[in-house]
Amino acid sequence: MLTAFDYIMNLLNLGCGKRFHKDWTNLDFRSDNRDVIEHNLLNGIPFKDNSFDVVYHSHVLEHFARKDAVRLIQECFRVLKPYGILRLAVPDLEMIAKEYLHNLERAINNEPCAEFDYDWILLEMYDQTVRNTSGGEIANYLFRKDIPNEEYLFNRIGDEGKNLHKNYLNSLNNKFDKQINPVPFSIKIQAKRLYQRVKNVLTRTIFRTEYEVLREESEALQIGRFRLSGEVHQHMYDRYSLGKLLSGCGFINIKVVSSVESDIIDWNVYQLDSLDGNTLKPDSLFVEAIK
């Protein structure tokens, strides 16, 4: 049986984040690892035509505006060799929509924990599109000490979410338990602090209009920079819309697969979509296509 070691394949992982394999060529928007090339995919894929046997990206496409997503898939087609494989994973809009309708009915019927499951699926559907700060409301929900629907939540987001929550709890446990008694300020320091507070109040009163304008402009700039940072979702896909996108860019034999199912030789060795047979991102739609 042919294995990856009988034929050295050229494998490309785009937007790899923290999950990559050293046998692949790995690209990400930012990198502090020598096995990952730093590159902005909005500027295309920096390799020649017909260079790779496989191109893969997971939870990347949805971060691109529609026109930029088309350009990225066209670039994937360009750098793939004839009959090369494109594999990608995106959040599954169809699955999320069905889950939303299911939880809506459960919540209306006052089923146990349904309201929490309903709240979560709304966040899963919208938060990463509308958020104005990193992590958004999903982070606030995930970083609770006690999650009311923990089993449902981790079934939805997998081990990565579970590990984030675990690390958060560990960080709380590592904090100092002993309260340090505050050191009393001297009268001189207290007077200085009081003077500064009065000065600040007077300054805000005198220059109130200018201060509010500057604050609003600063907040707008901060939100704008975040919205352009690449964290938010610009589009969502189901098996129909993703299939149309791929076929429109020239791909054939488009099919939905599981996290462990692939035409890529020795796919599960790389453990990019699964770990020990467990899907890393259960909310995903996995698709493969041929050039």
Secondary structure, 3 states (H helix, E strand, C coil): CCCCCCCCCCEEEECCCCCCCCCCEEEECCCCCCCEEECCHHHCCCCCCCCEEEEEEECCHHHCCHHHHHHHHHHHHHHEEEEEEEEEEEEEHHHHHHHHHHHHHHHHCCCCCHHHHHHHHHHHHHHHHHCCCCCHHHHHHHCCCCCCCHHHHHHHHHHHHHHHHHHHHHHHHCCCCCCCCCCCCCHHHHHHHHHHHHHHHHHHHHCHHHHHHHHHHHHHHHHHHHHCCCCCCCCCECHHHHHHHHHHCCCEEEEEECCCCCCCCCHHHHCCCEECCEECCCCEEEEEEEC
